[in-house]
Structure formats: C-alpha cells, structure tokens
C-alpha cells in the first residue's frame, strides 16, 4: 500500500513537471493552439452536472510574466482558481479568456470547473499557458489528467491532492470534431483578475473584505454567488440559511446593497429584524442596508420555502467602506443550514458545529434558472429602529418595581383605612352606649336628687337655714343637669351634623343670654346642610363660641349681640358681633390674651379666627372651618387615627381645651 501511494504521488509530481516546457511551442495569437480535447465524465446524460479538477505547480523562485486561460463548456460552466470563483458563462460557442497573471505565484495551484449539460452532447475544452521569466512555459490542457469529482464532495475546489476515488476525465472528442466548432464564434476577454487581499483581524468575518470591487454593481449579477440549498431537496420544504460577517472597528460604511431571490419564496432577516419578503424567484429583490450597517458583527438570515421541483437561493451583499475597501458576501458553501426547531437562530453570532454547510446546487446562470433576472424590485432604504428610553429594559424593570411599590403602599393604606373605619365604627357605638348610660342612669338620678331636694325644701319653714342650703343644692343639681345635657349632645353620634350643631348653638345662646341685659339676634341659614360635623370639630368650635359669649357678657357692656351661622363654599362660618365698648387690640396684653386660645383651636382644626375691634365700636369675632380639610387628605386620618381612637382620648382632649380658657378683661 505504501509503495503504491508513493508511486502515485511520484506520477502526480511528474505530471505536474511535464506541464513545463523550455519554450513556447505554439503561438498564443491563435487561441486554438493552447487548447486540449473535449472531455467529460464516463457517462453523459441530460441535466447533468460534471465537476473537473486539476492541479499544477509553479516552480519555487520562478517569476510569472504572463498567464492566460481559455475555456468553454457545452452548455455552461463556472471557473474556480484556488477555490475562488472567477466567472460564469453559458454560451459554449464562444471561448472565455481569463488573464491570471496577477494570481500566479510559486507553489501548487488548483483549477476547478463546474460544468452543466442541459441535453444531448456534453464536453469541456480548456487551455492554460503560464510564461515564466526564465523563458520556460507551463501549459495545462483538457485531457485525461483531469479528475472527475463525485457529487457531494465539499471543498474540492481547494484540495491540492486528488484521492484515488476520483476517476480520470474521458476524452470525448478532439479539438474541431463535430458537433463542436473548429474555431470559436467569439472570444470573451475577461479583465485581468486581481488578487484578493484579505484583511487580517481577530474574526473570520474579515475574510469577506477585499481592497476593491471585483465587479460593477450596475450589473446585478456581478455581486451574486451560486444557487445554494440544503443537501436534500423535496417539495414543500423550508430551508433556513445563516451567515455572519464583520465590519472592522472604526470603519465607516458608505454604501451597502443586497440582492437576492429564492425559488420559490423567501423572508430576509438582518440582525434578527425582518427586512422583507419575496415570492417571485424570476425577480431580484434589491435592499439598501446603508443605514443599518455599523462596525461589529452582523447576522444574515434567510427563511426559504420550496413549493415543488427545483429549489435554490442566490444572494449577494456588497458593503463599500470609506477607506476604499469592499466587503462582499455571496451565496456559497460558507452559509449554514439551521435545523428546524432552533429558537433565536436569526440573532446568533456564532454557528454551532451541528449546523451543516449549504450545498451549491448550481452556478449562476445554470438551468433551470435565469442568466439575468426579469426585473429588480427595489426596496426603499431601510432605517434603523429607534429605541426610546421608555422602551429600554431598565426603564421597564424600574416601572414594574415602582408599580409594585405603589401597589404595596396602596394595599397598606387600604388596610389602615379599613382598620380606621372599623375603629371609627366602634367609637360611634361606644359613644352611643355612653350617651344612653348617661341619659338613663346619671340623668335620671340627678333628676331624682333635684326632686328629693325640692320635697325636703317644701317641708321646712321659710326661715330655716337648712331650706336655704337645700335650695343651693338644687340649683347646683339643675346646673349639673344642664352640663349633662351638653355632654349628651356632644357624645351622641346622631348629633354629628351641621344642622344639629347650628340648632344647638342657637338654643344655648338663647338660654345663656336670657338672664342678661344683652339681646341676642340670630341669623342662621334656614337650609343648613346635613353634612357630617365630627365631634372634634364641633366640640372645639363650641368651646370657642362659649368663650366669646362669656367675654361679651363680662367685659363688653353690649346691649345687642349678633350670632350668624353660614355654610359657604365648603366652609362653616360663625360670626359673633356685639355693640359694646370694644378695645384696642394693640394694647392687649399678649401673655393674658384669650384670643390666642381661640386662634390656636381654629388652627388645629385647619381653620382660622379673625378678631376685629376698636374702642367704642364693639367687637367682631369670625370663625371659619373648612370641612373638606378632613376629606381631601384621608391619610391624615390614617396617620393620626390614634388621636381619636378611644373615648378616653377624646374626653382628655376636651378637658385640655376646656382648661385653656382664660377670662381676661381685655378680651372682646
């Protein structure tokens, strides 16, 4: 086995050296002089693809001065040199002439031709002539030294050695034999092929970059690759193609154009974003991606669908950079086939090893597809998606956290409010019970005490000292009953309305001024609201009004007093005005001024107290309490719920307010 391998390798090397001759034996001016014979595989069939392979070597240290290549295939061909696609043609009556001078360098090189026969006769004819500076010439012609590549072999166009399983080509006819020409109808001269200068970078994506455009973008087929698909083709098949590339850091993109189509339908994805769809494979879709390109790695994805028959995708992307370099991505075996069921593949920047390379099913222009598209569908320039701050993940997370905190706070406040309402209901029940106990127990006993005192008083003589003492006791008991009535009114929750408050104050004023020389004039709103007037409010306001009555009787010397009660703009207005002697407010002693107590009471309730007086013009006191103060800020009830949570606290507050009264001669 080893000896046979060595012999085959020696034969291969010898074959390479036989390509070299000392001088040009045939003139290149006659194109047929450098051509070989018509060759093909051992068997010929319609719709057949035949892959030809040949290697040769330029001696070490040699300098190539000229390298020309002539080739044609009945019917179509795609030429490869060292794995690089140089061109595609579909007219076998013409010869294609390639200038490979700039591509030649010392070392081993590989020639590859992918040939397609539509029907009937099939053959390839080829000739390469390389002129060296020392006068020698390398000639490679189409003969049995070429090898036929079996279908399904990947990367054959780059392999420098041929396995034993690759069969030699078969010479089907000499040059000039029928049905082929003796001389070509025309020679298509291809411009000199420039070498690809690869950008050296950390990513394989930079290998897509070349120093100049290899073809004009005005010709839509120049930027396209080959028709590719999965290894197996069947009807109603979906094929997912993936490819990544990289734009160098700091590079500026001047232009980015993409052209593609799929037999039969496609959806194009770029960095996970859907750019468009197409369902007519005879037309090319032209996308302008200039505004989407930025330095870094990008991902191309194509979801292709084959309804029936042939299937293939053809693709070409060209990105022009400001420094003159060009990035090109074509449809070839560098694309990967994404298995079904993979999620997020259109955004993945690296391909797992399990993703198989795409298969080249035909070169550009091969049947049954077109050589040139029927039309080009130009898609308007695509704009990048603008992401606002409220669409960012950090904002959404912050908003969710804020909503959660608000929800927790709301639930806590609702729980406290419910607890406060429960406490308030219990307080109302307790107040009602206390009012009943006072009325039924204490009130009835005090009444009996007064009756017993009056009976005992009637049994004594008018001159008796005991009778006088019993009369004083009865008077004190009657005063105590009056105080009990006031306590019952304050404690009873059924009296917590503005209407009841106005009625009670008027009744109290009538009784208070009955035995004095002051005539009380009432001005109360006849349609006083039945709105709720809570105990702390009406208790404190009543104490302030009583303070004003006491000052008027003791110090004003008035003959008339006006009591006005009004309900205006969610405020309760109480005015007490007399026609007494008045006083000078500037000379009132601040340390003994009872006005301070009334102002403090109103301030605690959220209201105000306004006192107006002049010597000889009486005194006017106005109290104003906004009842909406307690409803507009319900959190005050929650934060200060303990202030009125028990009857003990409420009575304690009343006693403190009661003890704050100061009867000063300077008061109004």
C-alpha positions in Angstrom: 0.0 0.0 0.0 2.8 2.4 0.9 4.7 1.7 -2.3 1.6 2.2 -4.4 0.9 5.5 -2.7 4.5 6.7 -3.2 4.3 5.7 -6.9 1.0 7.5 -7.4 2.4 10.6 -5.8 5.6 10.4 -7.9 3.4 10.1 -11.0 1.4 13.1 -10.0 4.5 15.2 -9.4 5.9 14.0 -12.7 2.6 15.0 -14.4 3.0 18.5 -12.9 6.6 18.8 -14.2 5.5 17.7 -17.7 3.4 20.9 -17.8 6.7 22.9 -18.1 8.4 23.2 -21.4 11.5 25.2 -22.3 9.9 27.5 -24.8 6.6 28.4 -26.2 6.0 25.7 -28.8 2.7 27.2 -30.0 1.7 30.9 -30.6 -1.0 32.3 -28.3 -2.2 34.5 -31.1 -4.1 31.5 -32.4 -6.4 30.6 -29.5 -6.9 27.0 -30.5 -3.2 26.3 -30.3 -3.3 26.1 -26.5 -6.5 24.1 -26.2 -6.7 20.4 -25.4 -9.5 18.0 -26.3 -13.2 17.9 -25.4 -13.5 15.9 -22.2 -16.4 14.8 -19.9 -17.3 12.1 -17.5 -17.5 8.5 -18.5 -21.3 8.8 -18.9 -23.3 11.6 -20.4 -27.0 12.5 -19.5 -29.4 15.4 -19.8 -29.4 17.8 -16.9 -26.0 16.6 -15.8 -23.5 18.4 -13.7 -19.8 17.5 -14.0 -17.1 18.8 -11.8 -13.5 18.8 -13.2 -10.3 19.1 -11.0 -6.7 19.7 -11.9 -3.6 20.8 -10.0 -0.3 22.2 -11.3 2.8 23.8 -9.7 4.8 26.9 -10.4 8.4 26.2 -9.6 9.9 27.8 -6.5 11.7 31.1 -7.2 10.1 31.4 -10.6 8.6 34.7 -11.8 5.4 34.7 -13.8 5.4 37.2 -16.6 2.1 36.2 -18.3 -0.7 33.7 -17.6 -3.7 33.3 -20.0 -6.5 30.8 -19.7 -9.1 29.8 -22.4 -12.2 27.6 -21.6 -15.7 26.8 -22.6 -18.3 24.1 -21.8 -21.3 22.8 -23.7 -23.5 24.1 -22.2 -22.5 26.2 -19.1 -19.5 26.5 -16.8 -18.2 28.1 -13.6 -14.4 28.5 -13.3 -12.6 28.2 -10.0 -8.9 29.0 -9.3 -7.5 28.0 -5.9 -11.1 27.8 -4.6 -12.0 31.3 -5.8 -14.8 31.7 -8.4 -13.5 33.7 -11.4 -16.6 33.7 -13.6 -19.6 32.0 -15.2 -20.6 31.7 -18.8 -23.4 29.9 -20.7 -22.5 30.2 -24.4 -20.4 27.2 -25.5 -19.8 28.6 -29.0 -17.6 31.3 -27.5 -14.3 31.0 -25.7 -13.8 32.8 -22.4 -10.3 34.3 -22.0 -9.1 35.0 -18.4 -5.9 36.9 -17.5 -4.5 35.2 -14.4 -1.1 36.9 -14.4 -1.6 38.6 -11.1 -2.9 35.5 -9.4 0.1 33.3 -10.2 2.8 32.7 -7.6 5.3 29.9 -6.9 3.7 26.8 -5.4 0.8 24.5 -6.1 -2.4 25.8 -7.6 -5.8 24.2 -8.2 -8.1 24.5 -11.2 -11.8 23.7 -11.0 -14.6 23.8 -13.5 -18.2 23.1 -12.6 -19.9 22.2 -15.9 -23.5 21.7 -16.7 -25.1 19.9 -19.7 -28.7 20.7 -20.4 -29.2 17.9 -23.1 -27.5 15.9 -25.9 -23.7 16.3 -26.3 -21.6 17.4 -23.4 -17.9 18.5 -23.2 -15.3 20.9 -21.8 -12.3 22.3 -23.6 -9.5 24.1 -21.8 -6.1 25.6 -22.2 -3.8 27.5 -19.7 -0.4 28.9 -20.6 1.9 30.4 -18.0 5.1 32.2 -19.2 8.0 32.4 -16.8 10.8 35.0 -16.7 13.5 32.4 -17.5 11.8 31.5 -20.8 10.0 28.4 -19.7 6.3 27.9 -20.2 3.7 26.0 -18.2 0.8 24.5 -20.2 -2.3 22.8 -18.9 -4.8 21.4 -21.4 -8.0 19.5 -21.2 -7.1 15.8 -21.3 -7.3 12.6 -19.2 -5.1 14.2 -16.5 -8.2 16.0 -15.2 -10.2 14.3 -12.5 -14.0 13.9 -12.2 -15.3 14.9 -8.7 -18.1 12.7 -7.3 -21.3 14.5 -6.4 -21.5 15.6 -2.7 -17.8 16.3 -2.1 -17.3 19.5 -0.3 -14.3 21.9 -0.7 -13.0 20.0 -3.7 -12.2 23.3 -5.5 -9.4 23.9 -2.9 -7.9 20.5 -2.5 -4.3 20.2 -3.7 -4.3 16.4 -3.9 -6.8 14.1 -5.7 -8.0 10.9 -3.9 -7.7 7.7 -5.8 -11.5 7.5 -5.9 -11.6 10.5 -8.3 -11.8 9.0 -11.8 -9.9 10.5 -14.7 -11.8 12.5 -17.3 -12.8 10.9 -20.5 -11.7 12.4 -23.9 -14.9 12.5 -25.8 -13.6 14.2 -29.0 -10.5 16.1 -30.3 -10.5 19.8 -31.0 -12.5 20.6 -34.1 -14.6 17.4 -34.1 -18.3 17.6 -34.8 -20.7 18.7 -33.3 -18.3 21.3 -31.9 -16.6 24.2 -33.7 -13.1 24.2 -35.3 -12.8 27.9 -34.3 -14.9 29.7 -31.7 -17.6 32.2 -32.8 -16.1 34.8 -30.5 -13.7 35.3 -27.6 -15.0 37.0 -24.5 -12.0 38.7 -22.9 -12.3 39.0 -19.1 -10.5 41.9 -17.5 -7.3 41.0 -15.5 -8.3 39.2 -12.3 -6.9 41.0 -9.2 -5.8 39.0 -6.2 -7.9 39.2 -3.1 -6.1 40.9 -0.2 -7.5 39.6 3.0 -7.9 41.9 6.0 -6.1 40.4 8.9 -8.2 40.6 12.0 -9.4 38.7 15.0 -12.6 37.4 13.3 -13.1 35.2 10.2 -15.8 37.6 9.1 -13.0 40.0 7.9 -12.1 37.5 5.1 -15.1 38.9 3.3 -13.2 42.2 2.8 -11.3 43.0 -0.4 -9.4 46.1 -1.5 -11.6 46.8 -4.5 -14.9 45.9 -6.1 -14.5 42.8 -8.3 -17.4 43.8 -10.4 -19.6 46.7 -11.2 -22.8 46.9 -9.1 -24.6 48.3 -12.2 -24.7 44.7 -13.5 -26.9 43.0 -10.9 -25.4 39.5 -11.5 -21.8 40.6 -10.7 -22.4 40.6 -6.9 -24.3 37.3 -6.8 -22.9 33.9 -5.8 -24.2 30.4 -6.7 -27.5 28.8 -6.2 -27.4 27.0 -2.8 -29.8 24.8 -0.8 -29.7 22.0 1.7 -28.2 18.7 0.9 -31.6 17.2 0.1 -34.4 18.8 -1.8 -38.1 17.9 -1.6 -41.5 19.5 -2.2 -42.9 22.0 0.4 -39.6 22.3 2.1 -38.5 25.1 4.4 -34.8 25.9 4.5 -33.2 28.3 7.0 -29.9 29.9 5.9 -27.5 31.6 8.3 -24.3 33.7 7.7 -22.4 36.2 9.8 -19.9 38.8 8.8 -18.0 41.6 10.5 -17.3 45.2 9.7 -13.9 46.3 11.1 -13.9 48.5 14.1 -13.7 52.2 13.2 -14.7 51.7 9.6 -17.3 54.0 8.0 -19.9 52.4 5.7 -20.5 54.5 2.6 -22.9 52.1 0.8 -24.5 48.7 1.4 -26.6 47.0 -1.2 -28.1 43.5 -1.0 -29.6 41.5 -3.9 -31.2 38.1 -3.6 -34.0 35.8 -4.6 -35.2 32.3 -3.7 -37.0 29.7 -5.7 -39.9 29.9 -4.6 -40.3 32.3 -1.6 -38.1 34.0 1.0 -38.1 36.1 4.1 -34.9 38.2 4.7 -33.6 38.8 8.3 -30.8 41.1 9.4 -29.6 41.0 13.0 -32.9 39.3 13.9 -35.0 42.0 12.2 -37.3 41.1 9.3 -36.5 43.3 6.3 -38.8 42.0 3.6 -40.3 39.1 1.7 -40.4 37.9 -1.9 -42.4 35.3 -3.8 -41.2 35.7 -7.4 -37.9 33.9 -8.0 -37.6 35.4 -11.5 -37.0 38.8 -10.0 -34.2 40.1 -7.8 -35.0 42.0 -4.6 -32.7 45.0 -4.0 -32.3 46.2 -0.4 -30.4 49.3 0.7 -28.8 48.5 4.1 -26.6 51.5 4.3 -28.2 53.0 7.4 -28.3 49.6 9.2 -24.5 48.9 8.9 -22.2 49.7 11.8 -18.8 48.4 13.0 -19.1 44.9 14.6 -20.5 41.5 13.8 -23.8 41.2 11.9 -26.0 38.2 11.1 -27.8 37.4 7.9 -30.8 35.0 7.9 -33.0 33.8 5.1 -36.1 31.6 5.6 -36.6 30.0 2.2 -39.6 27.9 1.0 -39.7 25.5 -1.9 -43.2 24.6 -3.1 -42.2 22.0 -5.7 -39.5 21.0 -8.2 -36.1 22.8 -8.2 -35.0 24.8 -5.1 -32.3 27.3 -4.6 -31.3 30.7 -3.1 -28.9 33.1 -4.7 -27.5 36.1 -2.8 -25.1 39.0 -3.0 -24.2 41.7 -0.5 -21.7 44.4 -1.2 -20.6 46.9 1.5 -18.3 49.8 0.4 -16.1 51.3 3.2 -14.8 54.9 3.3 -11.1 53.7 3.0 -11.8 52.1 -0.4 -12.2 48.5 0.8 -15.2 46.5 -0.1 -16.9 43.7 1.9 -18.7 41.0 -0.2 -20.9 38.2 1.0 -22.2 35.8 -1.7 -24.2 32.6 -1.6 -21.8 29.8 -1.3 -20.9 26.9 1.0 -19.9 29.3 3.8 -23.6 29.6 4.6 -25.0 27.3 7.2 -28.3 25.4 7.2 -30.2 25.9 10.5 -32.0 22.8 11.8 -35.7 23.1 12.4 -36.8 24.0 15.9 -33.8 26.2 16.8 -35.0 29.3 18.5 -33.3 32.7 18.2 -31.0 31.5 15.4 -31.5 34.7 13.4 -29.6 36.6 16.2 -26.9 34.1 17.0 -23.4 35.5 16.0 -21.7 32.1 16.1 -22.8 28.9 14.3 -22.7 25.5 16.2 -20.7 22.7 14.6 -24.0 20.8 14.1 -25.2 23.3 11.5 -24.2 21.8 8.1 -22.8 24.0 5.3 -25.0 24.9 2.4 -24.8 22.9 -0.8 -24.1 24.6 -4.1 -26.7 23.2 -6.4 -25.9 25.2 -9.5 -23.7 28.1 -10.6 -25.2 31.5 -11.5 -27.0 31.2 -14.9 -27.4 27.5 -14.8 -30.7 25.9 -15.9 -33.5 25.9 -14.9 -32.8 29.4 -13.5 -32.2 32.6 -15.4 -28.9 34.1 -16.6 -30.4 37.6 -15.9 -33.4 38.4 -13.8 -36.6 39.6 -15.4 -36.9 42.6 -13.1 -35.3 44.1 -10.0 -37.7 45.0 -7.1 -36.0 48.0 -5.3 -37.0 48.2 -1.7 -36.8 51.8 -0.1 -33.8 52.4 2.1 -34.3 50.7 5.5 -33.9 52.9 8.6 -32.6 51.7 11.9 -35.1 51.1 14.6 -35.0 54.0 17.1 -35.3 52.8 20.7 -36.6 55.3 23.2 -35.7 55.3 26.8 -39.1 54.1 27.8 -38.6 51.0 25.6 -35.4 50.0 27.3 -35.3 47.1 29.7 -34.0 49.1 32.7 -37.0 51.5 32.4 -39.5 48.7 32.2 -37.9 47.0 35.2 -37.9 50.3 37.1 -41.5 50.9 36.2 -42.5 47.4 37.3 -40.7 47.9 40.6 -42.4 51.3 41.1 -45.8 49.8 40.3 -45.1 47.1 42.8 -44.2 49.6 45.5 -47.3 51.7 44.7 -49.4 48.5 44.9 -47.9 47.6 48.3 -48.4 51.1 49.6 -52.0 51.2 48.3 -52.7 47.9 50.0 -51.2 49.1 53.2 -53.2 52.3 53.1 -56.4 50.4 52.3 -55.7 48.1 55.2 -55.1 51.0 57.6 -58.1 52.8 56.3 -60.3 49.8 56.8 -58.9 49.5 60.3 -59.6 53.1 60.9 -63.1 52.8 59.6 -63.6 49.8 61.9 -62.2 51.8 64.9 -64.4 54.7 64.0 -67.5 52.5 63.9 -66.6 51.0 67.2 -66.1 54.5 68.6 -69.5 55.6 67.4 -71.0 52.5 69.0 -69.2 53.3 72.2 -70.3 57.0 72.1 -73.9 55.9 71.6 -73.6 53.5 74.6 -72.1 56.2 76.8 -74.9 58.6 75.8 -77.5 56.1 76.7 -75.9 55.3 80.0 -75.6 59.0 80.9 -79.2 59.7 80.0 -80.7 56.6 81.6 -78.5 56.4 84.7 -76.8 59.6 85.6 -79.6 61.9 84.2 -82.4 60.1 86.0 -80.5 60.0 89.3 -79.8 63.7 89.1 -83.4 64.4 88.4 -84.5 62.3 91.4 -81.9 64.2 93.5 -83.5 67.5 92.5 -87.0 66.2 93.2 -86.0 64.9 96.6 -84.3 68.2 97.4 -87.4 70.2 96.4 -89.6 67.9 98.5 -87.4 68.3 101.5 -87.2 72.0 101.0 -91.0 72.3 100.9 -91.3 70.6 104.3 -89.1 73.2 106.0 -90.0 76.7 107.1 -89.0 79.7 105.0 -86.7 81.0 107.7 -84.9 77.7 108.1 -81.2 77.7 107.3 -81.4 74.2 106.0 -84.0 75.2 103.5 -81.6 77.8 102.1 -78.9 75.1 101.8 -81.2 72.7 100.1 -82.2 75.4 97.6 -78.5 76.0 96.8 -78.0 72.2 96.3 -81.0 72.0 94.0 -79.7 74.9 91.9 -76.3 73.2 91.6 -78.0 70.0 90.6 -80.0 71.8 87.9 -76.8 73.3 86.6 -75.2 69.9 86.6 -78.2 68.6 84.6 -77.6 71.3 82.1 -74.0 70.2 81.8 -75.1 66.6 81.4 -77.4 67.7 78.5 -74.4 69.3 76.8 -72.3 66.2 77.3 -75.1 64.1 75.9 -75.3 66.3 72.9 -71.6 66.1 72.3 -71.3 62.4 72.8 -74.4 61.3 70.9 -73.2 60.3 67.3 -76.6 61.1 65.9 -75.9 64.8 66.5 -72.8 64.9 64.3 -74.3 67.1 61.6 -74.1 70.8 60.8 -77.9 71.3 61.2 -77.8 69.9 64.7 -74.8 72.0 65.6 -76.5 75.2 64.4 -79.7 74.3 66.3 -77.8 73.6 69.5 -75.7 76.7 69.4 -78.8 78.9 68.9 -80.6 77.2 71.8 -77.5 77.5 74.0 -77.2 81.3 73.2 -80.9 81.8 73.9 -80.6 80.2 77.4 -77.2 81.9 78.1 -78.4 85.4 77.4 -81.9 85.0 78.9 -80.9 86.4 82.3 -78.6 89.1 80.9 -79.3 92.6 79.5 -77.9 91.6 76.1 -80.4 90.9 73.4 -79.2 88.1 71.1 -80.1 88.3 67.4 -79.9 85.0 65.4 -79.0 84.8 61.7 -78.7 81.1 60.8 -79.0 79.6 57.4 -82.5 78.0 57.3 -81.3 75.3 54.9 -78.2 74.4 56.8 -76.5 71.3 55.3 -76.9 67.9 57.0 -73.3 67.2 56.3 -71.3 65.3 58.9 -69.7 67.5 61.5 -67.3 65.4 63.6 -67.0 65.6 67.3 -63.5 67.1 67.5 -64.6 69.9 65.2 -68.0 70.8 66.8 -66.6 70.4 70.3 -63.7 72.7 69.8 -65.8 75.3 67.9 -68.5 75.2 70.6 -65.8 75.9 73.3 -64.5 78.8 71.2 -68.1 80.2 70.9 -68.8 79.9 74.6 -65.5 81.7 75.3 -66.8 84.6 73.1 -70.2 84.6 74.8 -68.5 84.8 78.3 -66.2 87.7 77.2 -69.2 89.6 75.8 -71.2 89.3 79.0 -68.4 90.1 81.4 -66.4 92.7 79.5 -68.2 94.2 76.5 -71.0 96.2 78.1 -73.1 95.5 75.0 -76.9 95.6 74.6 -77.1 93.6 71.4 -75.2 90.6 70.1 -75.5 89.1 66.6 -74.9 85.3 66.2 -74.6 84.5 62.5 -74.1 80.9 61.2 -73.5 80.4 57.5 -72.5 77.5 55.2 -70.3 79.0 52.3 -68.0 77.2 49.9 -67.5 74.1 51.9 -66.8 76.2 55.0 -68.7 76.8 58.2 -68.7 80.5 59.1 -69.7 81.6 62.6 -69.8 85.3 63.4 -70.3 86.7 66.9 -70.6 90.5 66.9 -71.6 92.9 69.8 -72.2 96.7 70.0 -70.2 97.0 73.2 -67.3 99.3 74.1 -64.7 97.3 72.3 -60.9 97.5 73.0 -57.6 98.5 71.5 -56.1 95.3 70.1 -52.6 96.9 70.0 -52.7 97.4 73.8 -53.9 94.0 74.7 -51.5 92.0 76.9 -50.1 89.1 74.9 -49.4 87.0 77.9 -53.1 87.1 79.1 -54.8 87.3 75.8 -57.6 84.7 75.5 -57.7 85.4 71.7 -54.6 83.2 71.4 -56.5 80.2 72.7 -59.3 80.7 70.2 -56.9 81.1 67.3 -55.0 78.0 68.4 -58.2 76.0 68.5 -59.1 77.0 64.9 -55.6 76.4 63.7 -55.6 72.9 65.0 -58.8 72.3 63.0 -57.4 73.8 59.8 -59.5 77.0 60.1 -58.9 80.5 61.3 -60.1 83.0 63.8 -60.4 86.7 62.8 -61.0 89.3 65.6 -61.8 92.9 64.7 -62.4 95.6 67.4 -62.0 99.3 68.0 -62.7 101.3 71.2 -66.4 102.4 71.1 -67.2 100.3 68.0 -67.8 96.9 69.6 -66.0 93.6 68.8 -66.5 91.1 65.9 -65.2 87.5 66.0 -65.3 85.3 63.0 -64.6 81.6 63.0 -64.1 79.7 59.7 -63.6 75.9 59.4 -63.1 74.1 56.1 -65.0 70.8 56.3 -63.2 69.5 53.2 -59.9 69.6 55.0 -60.7 66.2 56.7 -61.9 64.6 53.4 -59.3 65.9 51.0 -56.5 64.3 53.0 -57.7 61.0 54.2 -54.1 60.0 55.0 -54.3 62.4 58.0 -57.0 60.1 59.4 -54.7 57.2 59.0 -51.6 58.9 60.3 -53.5 60.4 63.2 -56.0 57.7 63.8 -54.8 57.1 67.3 -55.7 60.7 68.2 -59.4 59.9 68.3 -59.2 56.1 68.6 -60.8 55.9 72.1 -63.3 57.8 74.1 -60.7 58.4 76.8 -58.5 60.3 74.4 -61.5 62.3 73.1 -62.6 63.3 76.6 -59.0 64.1 77.5 -58.7 66.5 74.5 -61.9 68.2 75.5 -60.7 68.7 79.1 -57.4 70.2 77.8 -59.3 72.6 75.6 -61.7 73.4 78.4 -58.8 74.2 80.7 -57.2 76.5 78.1 -59.9 79.2 78.7 -58.6 82.5 80.2 -61.1 85.1 81.2 -59.2 88.3 80.5 -60.8 91.8 81.0 -59.1 92.9 77.8 -60.9 90.1 75.7 -63.8 91.1 73.5 
